[in-house]
């Protein structure tokens, strides 16, 4: 009778098997970590792209329609109702009710106001509702006055409208009667001031955010913050000038004079966006240059990209630049 002999593995065989298993586990973990890292990076970049594109869409839409007052070509044909005499405003010091003034005291249209590469002090001096302490320095501020692109389907108490009869207009707060003869239509007034502040949710959180001041309904209406895109570090606006009268921009300038503003045919908007979260395995040593802004070399762990878009300006006659 034969006995079946069973033999186990030797210590050396066991150690070899354990080593191979550990190597296999390490390879799996490396692939997992790399995949997770790539997913997080792609997610951060995708979110950055989405925020930047949305911000560009909002900015370019408003800039292309700056100075649009429905059927009225000349903003001087619009008078201001007494309902607009309010204490709360957002203009320069000494310019009472600036947000409702469509024409400057010197007769110039006042539909676009820009502060180029502003500091907190210069931004707050030009627009009193901007907090100098939380303003992102060396970025542009853009104020745009216009009405929305279609007549209001219904009027809301506390909102501001331009009532027109194709010849003259009246800027007023509903429900104050606006007496204009003839067939009239009402267009909601939508001034906006775009700027970058140093935080997103609470002061000190370190997330630069593109915000805009919008006109909120009330008694009286007031300008309030409505932030639209986090991670936007810089805003630069350049103006395309048509020097030969062919309708196309020959060159771009960042600080056009009042005379040059009459030659503006296009506007180029550039944004520097950064990812929402940093990547400890990445150091950003790139230098970013936009328009006439100081070059930025961050040397941190955030991904960044420059996004730019150019739009045609439709109401050139109603443009004017406030500050440089």
Buried (B, 14 or more C-beta within 10 A) or exposed (E): EEEEEEEEEEEEEEEEEEEEEEEEEEEEEEEEEEEEBEEEBEEBBEBBBEBBBEBBEBBBEBBBBBBBBBEBEBBBBBEBBEBBEBEEBBBBEEBEBBBBBBBEEEEBBBBBBBBBBBBBEBBBBBBBBBBBEBBBBBBBBBBBBBBBEEBBEEEEEEBBBBBBBEEBBBBBBBEEEBEBEEEBBBBBBBBBBBBBBBBBEEEEEEBBBBBBBBBEBBEBBBBEBEBBBBBBBBBBBBBBBBEEEEEEBEEBBBBBEEEBBBBBBBBBBBBBBBBBBBBEEBEBEEEBEBBEBEEBEBEEBBBBBBBBBBBBBEBBEBBBBBBE
